[in-house]
Amino acid sequence: MTNRNISFIVKDQNPLTLRPSDTVQAACRSMYERKVGAVLVTDTHAHLKGIFTGRDAVHVIANGGNPAKVHLSTVMTAAPDTITPERKAIDALHMMCDGGYRHLPVVVDGKVVGIVSRSDFKGLELDRFEDEQSLWERIC
């Protein structure tokens, strides 16, 4: 398949979610245990409030923050870009490239249903994306 729906990519996912009041240390521990690069920060009704990534953790530590005391609400990216499940893989790749990020929450009516990262995409999808990028560079 060269351009799968996002719903196909996230169909069996159980994305890592934490609350805004959880600490950076808890997030990093959970990310390490689950071998993922991002936490989706949600309220008690699974509504997306933000995203916290490994890059955010580095920023906290580099600025002298105490990971055991800093809450996700203060360091997460609030209201991140999102994508819906019916969109295509190429759409997600374009959004991630244009936005400069590697993780993209998948939501329906504000509720988390999954997350995609660049590593979720297959060779033909990446080839098509790179071909489109190359074309745009030649046109512009």
N, C-alpha and C positions, 0 to 999 in steps of 0.2 A: 504494500500500500504506500502510495506516495504522499497522501495528505489525509490522514485520519482525523476523525472528529475528536475533540478533546474528551468527550464522554468515553470514548474507547480507551484512552490512555489512563483515565482516573477511575475506571469502573470498579476495580477491586481495592481501591486505596482506603487506608485508614490514616488520614493525615495527622501529624503531630499538632495538637492544639494545647495551648495553655491560656491562663487568664492574665489580664493586665497587671494584677497584683502579684503574680509570680515573679521570682527573681531571675536575674541573668544567670546566676549559678544553676538554678533549677533548669532553665532553658538549655544551657550548655550541656548539663548532665543528660537530659532527655535526648538532645540532638546526638550526643555521643553514643548513647545506648541504642537508639534507633538507626544510627548511621545515616542521618539526613542533615541537610545544610540550612534548614529553615524551620521556624515554628510559626504557625498561624495563631495569632492572638485573638481570642473570641470571648464573647460574653457568655452567660449561662444558657443562652438560647441558640448557640452556634453562629451568631452573627459576627462577621469579620470586623475586628477593630483595628488590626494592624498585622505587620509581619516583622519578625526578628530573625536575622541571619547571622552567620559566622562573622561577616564583615562588621555587623553591629557590635558583636562581642569584642572584637579586636579594638574597636573605637572606644568602648567603655574602659577596657584595661589600659589602653594607651593614654587615656586622659585621667588615669588615677582613680577611676571608680572602683568601688568594692562590689564585685559580682554577687556576693552574698546579701547585699543590702539594696542594690539598685533594682528597681522594679521595671518590668518590661514596658509598662505604660509610659515611662519617661525616655526610653531609648528606641522603641520600635518605630518603624515607619507607619504612621497612622494613615488610614484610608488609602492603602496601596491600590495600584491599578489591578484590575481583575479581568477575568475572561469567563464566558459562559460555556457550558458543556457542548453546545451545538456548533460552536466555532471550530475552525480547522487548525491543524497543527501549524501551518504556515503563518496564520494570524498570530499565534502565540510567539513564534520565533521573531516575527517583525516587532511585536510589542516589546519583547525582552531586549532586542537589539536597539530599538529606538529609545527605550527607557534606561538602558545601561544596567539592567539587573538580570539575575540568573534564575529567579524563582517567580512564579506567577500563580496567585491563588485562583481557584476555580469556584465560582459562586453561582447560586440561584436564589434570587430574591434576597440577597444580602447574606445568605447562609452558606457556609463552607461545605463544598462537596469534594474538594481535592486540591491538589497543587501540582503544577508541572514545572520541571526544570529542564534546562538544555539537554541534560543526559537522557531524558525521556524520549527524545526524538531519534528516529531511525535514519540510516544513511541516505535514502532517497529524499526524505523530507529535508534533511540538511543540504543535500546537493541542490535541490530546487531553490531553497532559500538563498544559498550562495550564488546561484545563477541569477536570481532576481536582483540581489544586491549588486552584483557585477554590472548588470544591465543598467541599473539606476545610476551607478557611478559613471558609466560611459555617457549616459544621456545628460547628466548634470555637469 
